[in-house]
Amino acid sequence: MKPSLLVLAAGMGSRYGGNKQLDQVGPSGETIIDYSIFDAKRAGFGKVVFVIRRDIEEQFKEMFVERLKDVIEIDYVFQELTNLPSGFTAPAERQKPWGTSHAILVTKDKIREPFGVINSDDYYGVDAFKTLYDFLTNDKDDNNFCIVGYKLGNTLSDHGHVNRGVCRVDSKGLLENIVETRNIAKMTEGIFAPTADGGREEFTGDEIVSMNLWGFKPSCFRILEMEFSNFLTERINDPKSELDIPTSVDKFVKKGEITIQILESSSRWFGVTYREDKPFVVESIRKMVDAGIYPEKLF
């Protein structure tokens, strides 16, 4: 059975100022998601499952489901606040989604095979999907997952700070832990992030970071369900609380119950964190089209 690709597309894009997942960046009107689907299909993935908000359903169906129905199998599911385990009820004041772990959990009835996870507004590079596909088809250990990691310096924006999961990797190439580091910014004197004591932490740019490019087996749903229930028990009444993927798997990594293999990508990641990032994305894709990496029109 071919692996599937899970696309996290329920984010609001508040810093960007709109539905950046649906913004056109390719020469024939393609979105970044289109390039991810193209790369995934030629790597060997058999199905794409989207997690979306209900309010963009009609636009989404027109742009992806109908347009790509003859290209690859497309399915989707809503990430809704009310989709909770038995015994839990979403507080009336809750508006923010429950996080990326919850986004994966809502697909458990759609995905029965090994799968990759990506952000909808990130460009990962051709080799990243090949690397992910090879892992998902060749690795038979149900308790071994993966991250395709990038060098921090290849993931920064020229237009503002970013949040990155900085990976600590052991001598065997396995994840020891991920430190969620906020407000990393590229400055004239280097790369820095503020620290809790008012200082700042400096980075070389060679640190391996997670860009939410994960490889999972269906066994991950059990882990995520346990952690999400724990999260709700402790923080359901915090209106801004979210449970992300690294936090969910960290406990099980430390217990030795699962392993996360780090597969490094040499690609230049890019995305549209800020609206000012779009011209660079458009130019980068244009160059790849001119170099023959992509056709002028994908589909």
ABEGO torsion letter per residue (X at the ends): XBBBBBBBAABAGAAAGEBAAABBABAAGBBAAAAAAAAAAAAGBABBBBBBBAAAAAAAAAAAAAAAAAABBBBBBBBBAABBBBGBBBBAABABBAEAAAAAAAAAAABABBBBBBBAABBAEAAAAAAAAAAAAABABAABBBBBBBBAAAABBAAEBBBBBBBBBBAAGBBABBBBBBGBBBBAAEBBBBBAAGBBBBBAGABBBBAGBBBBBAAAAAAAAAAAAAAAAAAAABAABBBBAAAAAAAAAAAGABBBBBBBBABBBBBBABAAAAAAAAAAAAAAAAAGABBABAX
